[in-house]
């Protein structure tokens, strides 16, 4: 994850290819319930003005993140999943009625897979990328960029060219558990 970007625009079509790759990420029932906000240039500034006040920007620990030339917001529609699972070939699942019918809400899973596909595709293009959440700013971002109410944010992905020097997050100092600790057992 890159938290410091160069102030350098991406070549035309690069980000659209990343989103195109995400179209092939797995989706429950092949549901078309994922959308993207592609923010470039002035729209990136609008995003930061909406989510990070000028005072907060002065104290922000990752000022290089604000240099990313492109942001992609991944959105999902639970309603589109309910609609898809109400169709004839999926009716027998019982998942077409209400969100609470889903023990695992696959719109979140599928949106995460789409975001991960974008991150991997960015890496394959030698680009820097960072995934981060909208948290309490989701409503303001939806309003600013005219996102329909039915959509919920998975998160935002900053895309650009990584600065030469990267300050690591303190979280990276945490050790990862060994594989043996992650397994419930061998069967």
C-alpha positions as CSV (number, residue, x, y, z in Angstrom):
1,X,0.0,0.0,0.0
2,X,1.4,3.3,-1.1
3,X,0.8,6.4,1.0
4,X,3.0,8.9,-0.8
5,X,2.5,9.6,-4.5
6,X,4.3,11.7,-7.1
7,X,2.4,14.6,-8.5
8,X,2.2,13.1,-11.9
9,X,-0.8,12.3,-14.1
10,X,-1.5,8.8,-15.3
11,X,-1.6,8.1,-19.0
12,X,-5.0,8.2,-20.7
13,X,-6.9,4.9,-20.4
14,X,-4.8,3.4,-17.6
15,X,-7.4,3.7,-14.9
16,X,-10.2,2.6,-17.2
17,X,-8.3,-0.6,-17.8
18,X,-8.0,-1.2,-14.1
19,X,-11.8,-0.9,-13.7
20,X,-12.3,-3.1,-16.8
21,X,-10.2,-5.8,-15.0
22,X,-12.5,-5.5,-12.0
23,X,-15.5,-6.3,-14.1
24,X,-14.2,-9.9,-14.2
25,X,-13.8,-10.3,-10.4
26,X,-16.2,-13.0,-9.0
27,X,-19.7,-11.9,-8.3
28,X,-22.5,-13.9,-6.7
29,X,-25.0,-14.9,-9.3
30,X,-23.1,-12.8,-11.9
31,X,-24.9,-9.8,-10.3
32,X,-24.2,-6.4,-11.9
33,X,-24.4,-4.6,-8.6
34,X,-21.0,-2.9,-8.5
35,X,-20.3,0.6,-9.7
36,X,-17.3,2.9,-9.6
37,X,-16.6,6.6,-9.2
38,X,-13.6,7.6,-11.2
39,X,-12.2,10.9,-9.9
40,X,-9.4,12.7,-11.7
41,X,-7.9,16.2,-11.5
42,X,-10.4,18.7,-9.9
43,X,-12.7,15.9,-8.8
44,X,-9.9,14.5,-6.6
45,X,-9.7,18.0,-5.0
46,X,-13.4,17.9,-4.5
47,X,-13.1,14.5,-2.8
48,X,-10.5,15.8,-0.3
49,X,-12.5,19.0,0.4
50,X,-15.5,16.8,1.1
51,X,-13.7,14.3,3.4
52,X,-10.8,16.1,5.0
53,X,-11.2,19.7,6.2
54,X,-8.3,22.2,5.7
55,X,-7.5,22.0,9.4
56,X,-7.5,18.2,9.3
57,X,-5.3,18.3,6.2
58,X,-2.7,20.3,8.1
59,X,-2.5,17.6,10.7
60,X,-2.9,14.7,8.3
61,X,-0.1,12.1,8.8
62,X,0.0,11.1,5.1
63,X,0.2,14.3,3.1
64,X,1.7,12.4,0.1
65,X,-1.6,10.6,-0.2
66,X,-3.3,13.8,-1.2
67,X,-1.0,14.0,-4.3
68,X,-2.5,10.8,-5.9
69,X,-3.8,11.9,-9.3
70,X,-6.7,9.5,-9.4
71,X,-9.2,8.0,-7.0
72,X,-11.6,5.2,-7.6
73,X,-14.5,4.7,-5.2
74,X,-16.1,1.2,-5.3
75,X,-19.8,1.1,-4.7
76,X,-22.2,-1.8,-4.2
77,X,-26.0,-2.0,-4.4
78,X,-27.6,-4.6,-2.0
79,X,-30.9,-3.9,-3.8
80,X,-29.5,-5.2,-7.1
81,X,-28.4,-8.4,-5.4
82,X,-31.8,-8.9,-3.9
83,X,-33.3,-8.3,-7.3
84,X,-31.0,-10.7,-9.0
85,X,-31.7,-13.4,-6.4
86,X,-35.5,-12.8,-7.0
87,X,-35.1,-13.9,-10.6
88,X,-36.4,-17.3,-11.7
89,X,-33.0,-19.1,-11.7
90,X,-32.2,-17.9,-8.1
91,X,-35.6,-17.8,-6.5
92,X,-35.1,-21.1,-4.7
93,X,-32.2,-19.7,-2.7
94,X,-34.6,-17.5,-0.7
95,X,-32.2,-14.6,-0.9
96,X,-34.3,-12.3,-3.0
97,X,-36.5,-10.9,-0.3
98,X,-34.5,-8.9,2.2
99,X,-30.9,-8.2,3.1
100,X,-31.2,-10.1,6.4
101,X,-31.7,-13.3,4.5
102,X,-28.0,-13.3,3.5
103,X,-25.9,-14.8,6.3
104,X,-22.9,-13.4,4.3
105,X,-23.9,-10.3,2.3
106,X,-22.1,-11.0,-0.9
107,X,-22.3,-7.5,-2.2
108,X,-19.6,-6.7,0.4
109,X,-17.6,-9.8,-0.6
110,X,-17.9,-9.1,-4.4
111,X,-17.1,-5.4,-3.9
112,X,-14.0,-6.3,-1.9
113,X,-13.0,-8.7,-4.7
114,X,-13.5,-5.9,-7.3
115,X,-11.3,-3.6,-5.2
116,X,-8.6,-6.2,-4.8
117,X,-8.6,-6.8,-8.5
118,X,-8.0,-3.1,-9.1
119,X,-5.2,-3.1,-6.5
120,X,-3.5,-6.1,-8.2
121,X,-4.0,-4.7,-11.7
122,X,-2.4,-1.4,-10.5
123,X,0.5,-3.4,-9.1
124,X,0.9,-5.2,-12.4
125,X,1.1,-1.8,-14.2
126,X,3.8,-0.7,-11.8
127,X,1.5,1.8,-10.2
128,X,1.1,2.7,-6.5
129,X,-2.2,2.1,-4.9
130,X,-3.9,2.4,-1.5
131,X,-7.3,1.2,-0.3
132,X,-9.0,3.2,2.5
133,X,-12.5,3.6,3.9
134,X,-14.9,6.5,3.6
135,X,-16.4,5.8,7.1
136,X,-18.4,8.8,8.3
137,X,-17.9,10.6,5.0
138,X,-19.9,8.2,2.8
139,X,-23.1,10.4,2.9
140,X,-21.2,13.6,2.0
141,X,-19.3,11.8,-0.8
142,X,-22.6,10.4,-2.2
143,X,-24.2,13.8,-2.1
144,X,-21.2,15.6,-3.7
145,X,-20.9,13.1,-6.6
146,X,-24.6,12.3,-7.1
147,X,-24.4,8.7,-6.1
148,X,-27.9,7.0,-5.9
149,X,-29.1,6.2,-2.4
150,X,-29.2,2.5,-3.0
151,X,-25.4,2.3,-3.3
152,X,-23.0,1.8,-0.4
153,X,-19.2,2.4,-0.4
154,X,-16.7,-0.4,-0.2
155,X,-13.9,2.2,0.0
156,X,-11.7,4.5,-2.0
157,X,-8.5,3.5,-3.9
158,X,-5.8,6.1,-4.6
159,X,-3.9,5.3,-7.8
160,X,-0.7,6.9,-9.1
161,X,3.0,6.7,-9.3
162,X,4.6,5.9,-5.9
163,X,7.1,8.5,-4.5
164,X,10.6,7.2,-4.3
165,X,10.6,7.2,-0.5
166,X,7.7,5.6,1.4
167,X,7.2,6.1,5.2
168,X,5.7,2.9,6.4
169,X,2.6,2.7,8.5
170,X,3.1,1.6,12.1
171,X,0.7,-1.3,11.4
172,X,3.4,-2.9,9.1
173,X,5.5,-3.5,12.2
174,X,3.0,-6.1,13.4
175,X,4.0,-9.6,12.8
176,X,1.9,-11.9,10.7
177,X,0.8,-15.2,12.2
178,X,2.5,-18.3,10.7
179,X,0.4,-20.4,8.4
180,X,0.1,-23.1,11.0
181,X,-1.7,-20.7,13.3
182,X,-4.3,-19.8,10.7
183,X,-5.5,-23.4,10.0
184,X,-8.3,-25.0,12.0
185,X,-6.6,-28.3,11.2
186,X,-5.6,-30.5,8.4
187,X,-8.2,-32.8,7.0
